[in-house]
Amino acid sequence: MKEYINANMTELDLYNQDILKQQMMDLGLDDEIKYMIQEKIRWRSNYAQDLSILKLDYIFKVLRVMYKNKAQIADPDAFKYKIKAMMKAQRRAKRQKMNRSDSQSSFASMYSKSQ
């Protein structure tokens, strides 16, 4: 543990695995320190996942309090379906609006020709 504390790891890029492996080889670090670095990276990823789950749990509890147990976490695929349906409805409305404006302009040009 003392080796890990005393090791100078400021130049190590812990976020890029390929660069990190090359840097560890260049510095000639002991296997024990390499193992500790890998454990540190694993701990960071587990911590980030645990933290995101904790945030989600807190948000869910707040929603349950606000909406009297009617809150539920929706399926992400269903959310994608809703977004696609909304986009499709917007495109359809835009097409209908363009068709109406085209028909009005053609009616106006037809009216002007008859006079």
N, C-alpha and C positions, 0 to 999 in steps of 0.2 A: 504494500500500500504506500509506503514511503517513496518508492520509486515512481509511482503514479503521480503523487503530489509534487515531487521534485522535477518531474519530466517537463521539459519545455515543449508545449504543444500549441503554442500560439501560431506557428506557421502551418499547422495542419488544417486542411480543408475538410471538416467533418461532414459537410453536406454533399460532397461529390465522391462517391465510392472509388471510381477509377483513379482520380487524382490522389485520393487518400492512400490507396495501396502503393502507388508509386512513391509518394512522399515517405511512407513508412519504410520502404526498401532503401530509399536514399539516405535516410537518417540512421538506418541500422538499429532500429528499436528492438528491444528484447521481445520474445514471444509473449511474456507475461503482460507487458505494456500494450502490445498489439491486441491481446485478448481483452484487456480493460477498455481500450478504445472502442472495440466492437461492442462490448457490453454497454458502454455509454451511449452509443448510437442506437442500440436496441431499446435502451431505457427511454431515450428521447422519443422514439416513435410510439412506444407503448404509452408514455405520458401524454403525448398529444392526442392519442385516440381516447384515453380515459378522460381527458379534459373535455373533449368534444362531446362525449357521452354525458358527462356531468352537466355541461351547459344545456344540452338537449333535455335532460331530465328536469332541470330547473325551469326551463321555458314551459315544458309540459305541465309542471305543477302550477305555475302561474296561470296558464290558460284554464286549467281545471278550476281554480279558485274564481277566475273571472266569469267563466261560462257555466258554472255549477255542474261539473262532471259531464258536460256535453262535449268537451274537447277530446279530440282524438288525433293521432298522428297518421296522416294519410300516406298511402302507398306512393312512392315517387313516380312509378309508372303511370298511375292514375293522374297525377299532376301533369305529366307530359301530355297525356291524352287531352286534358282540359285546355292546356296551352295551344295544342294543335287545333282543337275545335274552335277556340277563340280566334286564332289566326285565319282559319278557314271562313268563319263568319265575317270577319273584317274584309277579307278578299271578296267574298260574295257581295257584301254591301257596296264595296267600291265598284265592282263590276256592274251592279244594278244601277248605281248612280251614274256611271259613265253611259250605260245604255239609255237611261232616261234623258240625259243631256243630248245624246246623239239623236234620239227620236224627236226631241223638241226642236233641235236645230234643223232636222230634215223637214219637220212640219212647217217651221217658219219659212224655210226656203221654198217649200211647195206652195205656201200661202202667198208669198211675194211673187212667184212666177204666174199665178193665176190672175193677178190683178193687172 
